[in-house]
Amino acid sequence: QVQLVESGGGLVQPGGSLRLSCAASGSIFSINVMGWYRQAPGKQRELVARITNTGSTNYAGSVKGRFTISRASAKNTVTLQMNSLMPEDTAVYYCNYNHWDDRSRATRDFWGQGTQVTVSS
């Protein structure tokens, strides 16, 4: 099993910055994908950004150029640097980890508890 611990959420004014961190522990596979999803009230959960073990990244179009996802492999930690924040970025942000388990022939997904990000003046 994998445990995910998130930190860095909070209240920030429009145009400000926040950095979210997610530390994974437990049965970590060397080949994995980690990322951040978010869910605003009344909205569906959506992908914000993700990064593979090789460093390949994907971003939602709404955050591209403003957010940057990165890894610290030694500590199985992923960070999301969020700049130029806008009110529409307000949501609960969830860390995600997944890997392919050959033994069970299935993808295993793990989620953090979520951290609130509020952008308001």
N, C-alpha and C positions, 0 to 999 in steps of 0.2 A: 504494500500500500504506500501511497504518497501523501504527505501532508504539505499544505501550502499555507504560508504565513504572509499576510499582506500588511503593508504600512504605507503611510504617506498621504492619505486622503485628508481633506479639509475644506475650508472656505477660503476662496480667493476672489479678488476683484477681476473684472474683465481686463484682458491684456496681461494678466499675471501668469505665473508659472507654478507648477507643482511637479514633484517627482514621486511616482509610485514604485514600490519595490515588492517583490515576491520571492520568498526563499522556499525552495522545495527540499524535502527531506524524506527519508525512507528508502523504498526500493526503486531507486532512480536508474533508468536505462540510459546508456550512453547515447542512443539515438532517440531523440524525443523532440517534441514541439511544445513551446510555451508561448503564452500570449495573454492578452487582456481583452475582455469583452465588457460591454456596459449595457445597462438597462435603465432608461428613464421612465418615470411614472406614465402608465398608459401606453408604453411603447414596447416593442419586441426587443429581446436581447440581440445585440449586434456585435460583430467582431470589430475591435479597434485596431489591434496590431498583433502580429505573431512572428516568432522567430524560430528557426530550426537549429539543430545542434551545429550545423555548418555555417550558420550566420545568415541564411537567406531570410528575408523579411517580406511581410505583406502588410499594407495599411488600408484602412478605410479611406475612401476618397475625401471624406469630410475632415480628416485629420492629417492627411499627407502634407508634408512641409511644415507642420507645426509640432507634431509628436515624433519622438524617436524611441524605438525599442532597442535594447541591447542586453547582452549576457555577461555574467561573471561566472564562467564555467567552474572555477574552483569551489565555489560555494553554491552551485546550482541556483543562482539568483538571476532574475530578470528584472530590469528596470524600465519604466516608461517615463521619459522626460516629456512633459507637456508644457508647451509655450504658447503664447498668444491665446490664452483661454477665452472662450466665449460662453455666454449663458447657455447656449444649446449643448455645451459639453457637460452640463449638469446631469449626473446619473450615479448609480451605484456601479462601481468598477469591480469586475471579478477576474482574478487570476486563473488561468487554465493551464493544465499540463496533460499531455497525452503521449503514449507510446504504443508500439505494436508488441503484443505479447504472443510470441510464437507458440508457447505451450497451450494457450487457450484459443489461439488463432482469432484473436479479437483485439481491437483497439481499446485501451484502457484510458478513461478520462477521469481527471480529478479537478476539483474546483476549490478555490478559496471561499471564505465566508463573505467577501465583498467589503469594499470600503467606499464611503460616500465622498463624492467630489461635488462641491457646490460653487458655481461661478455667479457672483451677484455683487452689485455695487451697494 
